[in-house]
Amino acid sequence: MPRGSPAIKLAITVDSDVHAGVVRAAHEDELSVSAWMTEAARRSLRIRDGLAAVAEWEAEHGAFTDEEIDQARRRVRKQHARRSPPRRTRAR
């Protein structure tokens, strides 16, 4: 965590299989468990915000058509294919 942005300590309990998966993923991504959990929580919150925005839009304009959804999937796949994952440094 950057010095200007102090972290808040959070104690959580997780199932043992989740713990093993988190520890493994953090190691593979060369992150501390805290950094990995923070990124996972950010990603989850971003997804929730996106889904809420879609629901709000559909409530106002109607549901997306199958074709619109297919176009969106193709666009996301294309963008994802161009992106290379950022190299992360090991947290200390």
C-alpha positions in Angstrom: 0.0 0.0 0.0 1.4 3.4 -0.8 2.5 5.5 2.1 -0.1 8.2 1.4 -2.9 5.7 1.4 -2.9 3.8 4.7 -4.4 0.3 4.7 -7.2 -0.8 6.9 -6.6 -4.1 8.6 -9.4 -6.5 8.1 -9.7 -9.9 9.7 -11.7 -12.5 7.7 -12.5 -16.2 7.9 -12.6 -18.3 4.7 -13.1 -21.9 3.9 -9.9 -24.0 3.8 -10.3 -24.7 0.1 -10.7 -20.9 -0.6 -7.6 -20.2 1.5 -5.5 -22.7 -0.4 -6.6 -21.2 -3.7 -6.0 -17.6 -2.6 -2.5 -18.5 -1.3 -1.7 -20.3 -4.5 -3.0 -17.5 -6.8 -1.2 -14.8 -4.8 2.1 -16.8 -5.1 1.5 -17.3 -8.9 0.8 -13.6 -9.3 3.8 -12.7 -7.2 1.6 -10.7 -4.7 1.1 -10.8 -1.0 -2.2 -12.4 0.1 -3.4 -9.0 1.2 -2.6 -7.4 -2.2 -4.2 -10.3 -4.0 -7.4 -10.1 -1.9 -7.5 -6.3 -2.4 -7.4 -6.8 -6.2 -10.0 -9.6 -6.1 -12.3 -7.3 -4.0 -11.8 -4.4 -6.4 -12.5 -6.6 -9.4 -15.7 -8.0 -7.7 -16.9 -4.4 -6.9 -16.2 -3.3 -10.5 -18.3 -6.2 -11.7 -21.1 -5.4 -9.3 -21.1 -1.8 -10.4 -21.2 -2.8 -14.1 -24.1 -5.2 -13.6 -26.0 -2.5 -11.7 -25.4 -0.1 -14.5 -26.6 -2.6 -17.1 -29.7 -3.3 -15.0 -30.4 0.4 -14.7 -30.0 0.9 -18.5 -32.2 -2.0 -19.3 -34.9 -0.7 -16.9 -35.0 2.5 -18.8 -34.4 1.3 -22.4 -35.4 -2.4 -22.4 -33.4 -5.6 -22.4 -30.4 -6.0 -24.7 -31.1 -8.1 -27.7 -29.3 -11.4 -28.3 -27.5 -9.7 -31.2 -26.4 -6.8 -29.0 -25.1 -9.2 -26.4 -23.2 -11.2 -29.1 -21.6 -8.0 -30.4 -20.6 -7.0 -26.9 -19.0 -10.5 -26.3 -17.1 -10.2 -29.6 -15.8 -6.7 -28.6 -14.7 -7.9 -25.2 -12.9 -10.9 -26.6 -11.1 -8.7 -29.1 -10.0 -6.3 -26.5 -9.0 -9.1 -24.1 -6.9 -10.7 -26.9 -5.0 -7.5 -27.5 -4.2 -7.0 -23.8 -1.3 -8.6 -22.2 -1.5 -9.1 -18.4 0.6 -6.6 -16.4 3.7 -8.0 -14.7 3.4 -7.6 -11.0 6.2 -7.3 -8.6 6.4 -9.3 -5.4 5.0 -7.4 -2.4 7.3 -7.2 0.6 
